[in-house]
Amino acid sequence: MSVLDKRSADQRHPRPEQGPGAPPGTEAADSTAGAAKSAPDGSRSRRRGLPLALNAVSVALGIAIWWTLASAGFKLPTPPEVVDRASTLIGDGTLADDALASLTRVLIGFALGTAVAVPVGFLMGWYGILRGLIEPWIQFFRTIPPLAIIPLAVVAMGIDETPKIFVIFLAAFLACVISTFQGVVNVDRTLINAARVLGAGDATIFARVVVPASTPFILVGMRVGLGSAWATLVAAELIAAQEGLGYRMQNAQLYYDLPTIFVGLISIGILGLLMDRVLLLAERRLTRWQERR
């Protein structure tokens, strides 16, 4: 064995010698390695704690600005007034019933919209013939706000839960299908060609290449669709609803009940934020291979 080979072997497999006969600097090297190992853990915890601290500062600053504007004479309820009204609505169960009704409508409409949008987007992106047949209709309905469909939905479906869920479904579907389609179209052709060279068939390429590469686009589309679903909720609950956050806000408008309106707005914002965080967590777990900043 040559000298260079011996040195490289010693570097790959250092001797566990310690004590009086150990080479100088061994203890320092060990302590440096330990410090290097603990450093990423500390920096990782700091990176996690910083966004939470910034979020807390942002919320406090927003409440302070709101309180200042209300105290300056703007027609806004103060935070204590909103908290008092929320306590009343929570105490008599009204807020819980309204939140459950709205959340149920959004979840059903969003789930149906996503379940239909993902396969339609894949078909549009994978097959050129289907793209030519479906894409004009998708683009056509994208230019029509889902709220404009409400009169047609009422006439065609009645005034029960069906038209409310339908307009929410439409809003989520149109947002998610385009994102899924773009995800399939933007798959790197090099990956597909490499898979074909290795002998993979269309089904394998679709399952092992196209679907993973399109997953980030699908999840982004789901997040956008979720926002569209909540944005459509208030108008959807105008269709002869008897409960729901949108219905409660519309009813409070008739009596200029600003605290109740703010309670509804904050409740929708909190529920939407929590659902978005769940999708964001799923995105991080399903796309661990993707580089992040």
N, C-alpha and C positions, 0 to 999 in steps of 0.2 A: 504494500500500500504506500502510495506516495505521501509526501508531507502535506500537500494540498488536500488529499483525500482524508488524512488524519484530522486536519484542522476542520474540514467541513463536517466530518463525523462528530467531532467534539462539539461543534456548534449545534448540530441537530440533536445530540444526546448529551447534554451537559452532565458532568459528574456531580453526584449529590454530596460532595465533600464539604464539610463545614468544620469549624473549629480552628485550632492553632495551625494546622497544615493547609488550610484552604487558601487558594490564591487571593491576593488582595483585591478588594473591590467586589467580592461575591455578595457580601451582606448588603452593600449599597445597591447592587443590581437587583437583588430580591426586593428590597424596599421600594425601588423605583418601579418594578413590575407591579407590586401591590398597589402603589399609588396610581399607576396608569389604569389598573383594573377598576379601582374605586372612582376614578374621575368620570368615566362615562355614566356611571350610575347617578352621581351627583348632578351632572349636566342634564341628564334625562329627566330627573325629578324637577329641576329648575325649569326645563322647557315645558313640562306639564303644568306646573303651578303658575307660570306667567300668564297664559291665556285666561285662566280662571280669575286671576287677580284683575286683569284688564276688563273682563266681563263684569265683575263686581263694581269696578270703578265706573264703567259705562252706564250700568243700571242706576247707580246712585246719582250720577251726573244727570241722567235723563229725568229722574224723579225731581231733582232739585230745579231743573229748568221748567218742568211742568208746574211745580209749586209756585215758582216765581211768576210765571205767566198768569196763573190763576189769581195770585195776590195782587198783580198789577192791574186787574180789572178786565182781563179777557174772560169771555163767557166759557169758562172751564171750571169744572168742579175741582176742589182741592183733593189731594190724596187721602186725607182723613175722611172726607165725605164719601169717597169711593169705597174705602175700606169699611166704613159703617154700612153702606148699602150692600156690599158683598157679604158682610156678616149677617145681615137680615135675610138675604136671598139664600145663603147657605143654611141658616137656622131653620127656615120653613121648607127646605128641600127643593125650592124652585130652581136654583142654580144647578144642582146635581141632575135634576130631570132634564133641564134644557141642554146641559153639556152632553148628557148621555144620548139624547135624541140627535143632536147635531153630529156628535162623534160617530154614531151608528150610520147615519146617512153618508158622511164623508168616507168612512172605511169601506162601506159597500160599493159606493160609486167609484172610489179610487181603486179598489181591488179588482173590480170588473174591468175598468178602463185599462189598467196595467196588464191584466190577464189577456185581453184582446190585442192590446197594442204591441206587445213583445213578439208574438208569432207573426202578426201582420208586418211588422217592421223587418223581421228576418226574411219573410217571403219576398218583400219588396226589394231588399238588398241583395238576395241570393239569386233570384230569378228575374231576368230582364223583362220577360213577357208579363209577369204579374206586376212588375213595377209600372210598366206602361199602362196597365189596366186600372191600377188602384191609385197611383200617385195623383192624377188629376182630381179625383174626388177628395183625397186628403187635403190637397192644397185649396180646393174650393171651400170646404167646410172650415179650414183654418182661418179664412178671411171673415167668417161669420162668427160674431161673439156668441158663446153658449147662452148668454142671457137673452139673445134675440130668438132663441129656439123655445123659450118658455111659453109664449102664446100657442105655438104649434103643439108643444108637449101637453098643454092643458086640454086642448081640443081633442087630441088623438088618444090621450092616456087617462084622462080624468083628473081628479084633484086629490088622489090618495098619495101614497109614498112613491109610486112609480115615476111620475114626471120629475119629482125632486131628485131622485137618484139618477135619472137619465141625464139631466143636464150636468150633474157632477161627473158622471161617467164620461160624457162627451168632452168635458174640459180636461180630465186626466188623460183620456185616450189620445187626443190631438197633440198634447205636449209630449207624451211618451213615445208615440209611434215614430215621429220624426227623428227623435234622438236615437232610437234603436236602428232605424234605417241608416242614419249617418254612421253609426258604429260599424255596421256590416260593410258599408261601402268603403270605409276608411281602413279596413284591415289591410295590413301590409301584404302586397302580392308576393313578396319574397318568401314570407312564411308559408303561404299556400303552395307556391311552386316547390319549395323545399319538401313539404309534406308529400306532394305528388311524386317527387323524385324518389322518396323513400318508400313508395308503394302504397300510400294511404288513399283510400277511396273517398268519395264525396261525403259519405256519412261520418267517417272518421275525421276528415278535415273540418267539417261543420262543428262536430262536438268538441274536438281537441284544439282547434285553432280559432275558428270564427267566434264561437260563443265566449271563450275567455277574453279574446281581444275586444269584443263588443260590450263586455260587462260594465266597464266604467261609463260608457255612453248610456247604457240602459239605466244605471243607477242615478246618473245625473238627470235623465229624463223623468225618472220616477220622482225625484225631488222637485223638479219643476212642475210636474203633474200634480203633486200633492199641494203645492202652493196654489195652483189654478183651482183645485177642488175646493179648498177653503175660501178662495176668493169668490167662487160661484155660490157658496153655501147660503149667504144672506139673501141673495135674490131668489135662490131655489126655495127658501122657506117662506117666501111671499105667497106661494101657491097653497092657499088654504091650510097653512100649518097651524097647529094648536099648541105646539111647544117647540123649543129650539132656541139657540142663542140668537140667530137672525130674527126669528119671530119676536123674541123678547125685546130686541133693540128697535124693531119697527114699531112695536106697540108702545115703547117708551117714548118714541119720537112724537107721537100724538099728544103726549102730556108734557113735552119738554123736560123729560126726566133724564137729565144729563148723567147723573151718577150711574143709573142703570145701563145707559148706553156704554159708558166707560167700562163697567164691569163686563159687559158682553164682549167689547173689543179686546180687553186684556185676557179674557178667558179663551177667545179664539186664538190670540197670539201665543198664549202659553201652550195650548194643546197642539197647535201647528208646530211650534218650536220643538216640543218633545218628540213628535212624530218625525220631524226632520232629523233630529239627533239620532233616532233609531236607524233611519236610513243611512246616515253618515257613518254610524258604527258598522253597519252591514257592508258599506262600501269599503271601509278600511280593512275589514276581515277578508272580503272576497277579492280584493285587489292588492294583496300584500306584495306581489311581484312588481308593482308599479312604483317607480321612483317618485318621491314626494319632496316638497320643499319645507 
